[in-house]
């Protein structure tokens, strides 16, 4: 009897993990799509997804579609921050600073609509942006927030005054992965030092390095990604 119960518990965990994987593989997925992909009845999939939702592993939007929840994002950010993503990004961050002299960060989406600053290379100018590593900052109206959502123009980057400090200009570009955005690169420097032409030059540098990291994560060329998104 105990063996049967253990077997049933294992099967339930396997099914829940399979559903969680389906949700995390896409930006948005319906119950029907989830159940079909996992090979489960819709009623079983809904029961398991509700359990995952109660633990913040998945979340539902007003349309009923499922998305990765804050707990998954927290765990993912921690794992990536300690392992591959920071290591992959570090050379690119260093090259950006070498070419611009401005402090540059690797940023991921955090819990409750925040941006979490995972890593940085500090700028070389006497006046420069100092470390925000470890901080979680509300995404609203931030260029890096749009970059983390993949909402950038064909140039591949966004540039503008920082909401938290109008004297700072932020230049952000998404680091894409298959099916979405893994992180963003975010250059921060004094506005007096970054005019329109300089912002365009720095933006090209930042977006190039973000694309290079994305390629290592398995993302295709930006042109193809943009076509798929439209």
N, C-alpha and C positions, 0 to 999 in steps of 0.2 A: 504493500500500500504506500509506504514511504517512497519507494522507488518510482511508482507511478506519479505521485504528487510532485516529486523532484523533476521528473521528465516533463510534466505539464508546465511547471514553472519555467523550466529552461526554454520550452517552446514559446511561451508567452514573451519572455525576454528577447528571444531571437526575432519574433515578429515585431515587437516594439522597436528594436534597433533597426530592423529593415525599413520600417516606416520612417523612422527618424532620418535614415540615410536618404530616403526618397525626398523628404522635405528639404534636407540640406543640399541636395544635388541641384535644386532649382531655386530661382528667386521666389516663385509662388507656385503652389500646387493645390488642386482641389481634392476633396475627399474621394471623388470617383477616380481621379487619376492616381491618387495614392494607393487606393485599394487595388486597382487594376495592376499597377506596376509591382505591388508586393504579393499579388495573387491571393488576396484575402477578400472575404465578404465585406461589403461596405459597413455593416453593423459592427463587425469585429474591428475593422480599421478605425471606425469612429470611437469605439470604446478605448482602444489603446492610445489614439491621438489625444483624447480628452485627459487620459492619465498623464501623458507627456506634457500637455498644456498646463495641468495643475502644478507640475514641477518646473515650469518655465523653460522646458526644453523645446517646445514649439509654441507659436502664438497664432491667433486667427485674426484676420482683418474683417472689416464690416461686411465684405462680400462672402465671407466664409472660407476664403482661401487660407492655406497654412503656410507659415514662414518659420525659419529658425528662431528660437526664443532666446531670451537674454542669457539663460544658463549655458546654452551651446556657444553663444558668442563669447562669453567670459572664458569658458574652458578652451575654446579655440584660440582666443587671443593669447591666453597664457601659454598654451602649447607652442603656438607659432612664435611668440615672443622669445621663448627660451630655446627654440630650436632653429628650424630652417629659414623662416621668413626674415628674421633679423640678419642672419648670416648671409642670405642671398642679397639683402638690401644694402648691407654695409659698404661694399665697394662702390655702388652707385651713389649713395649718399656722399661718400668721400669725393667722388669725381665732380658732383654738383658743387660742393664747397670749393674745390680746387679751381673750378671755372668761374664761380660767381663771388666767392668770399662770404656768402650769406649762410646762416644756420639753416639746416635742412633736417626734417623729421620723417620718420616712418610712422604712419598713423593707421589705426584700425577702428572699425565701428565697435563701440562698447555697449554696455547695458543702458536701457532707458534713454535711448537717443543721444548718446554721447560719443565723442571721439576720444580714443585712448592713445596717448603718445608713447610708442613703444621704444623708439631708439632715435638717436640724433647724431649728427656730426656738427660741432659748433663752428660758426663762422670765424674768419680770420681777421675781420676788421676790428679796430679798437672799440667801436660801438657796434654791438651785435646782439641778437636775440639769445638769451640764455636758457638753459635747459628746462623743458616742460615734461621730460620723460617721467612716466608714471601718472601724469595728470589725466583726468577724465573731464572733458569740457563739452558743454551742450552744443549739439550740432547746428541748431537753428541759425540760419543766415551766415554760416561759415562757408568759405570756398571749399574747404576740405570736406565739409558735409556733402556738398554737391558731387565732389569727386568720388567720395565713398559710395554714392548712389549711382555713379557712372554717368551723371548728368553734366557732360562737358561738350563743348562745341567740337567741330572737326579739327581744330588746332590741337586738341588733346589735353588742354589745360584750362584752368580758370585763374584769373588774376584780379585782385581788388583789395581795398582797405580791409583790415581785419576788424571784425565786430567788437572784439574785446579791447582793441587799441587802435584807434583811427590813424595813429602815426606809423603803424606797421602795415606793410603790404604783404599779402599772402599770395603765393603762386602754388596751385595744387593740381596734381594729375593722378588719375586712378591707376592702380596696379591690378590688372585684370587677371582672372583665372578662368578656366573653362566654366561657363555658365554664370559668371558674375564678377564681382570685384573683391579682391582679397584685402586690399589696403590702399593707401594713398601716400604719395610723397608730397611734402608740404614745405616749401621754402618760405622763410619769414625774414624780412629785412626792413630797415627804416624807409618810409615812403620818400623822403627827400633824396634817397640814393637810387630809387627805382622809378624812372620815368616810363612813358609809354613804350618807347623803343627798347629800353632795357628790360622791361617786363616781357616783351615779346621774345627777346633773345633768351632770357632766363627760362621762360615758359617752354621754349623748344628744347632746352637742355633737360628740364625736369621731366617733360613728357617722354623724351627719348629714353631716359634712365628708367622711368616707370614701365615703358613698353619692354625694355630689356629684361627687367625682373619678371614681368608677366610672361614673357617667352619661356623663361626657365620654369615657370609654374604650369606651362602647357597651353597658354593662351596663344591664339593665332595673331597674325598681323592686325594692327588697329583698323585698317581699312575694311577687312573682312568682318571684324567684330561690329563695326558701325553699320555695315550692311545688314547683318543679322538682327540688329536691334531695331531697324526701321521696317 
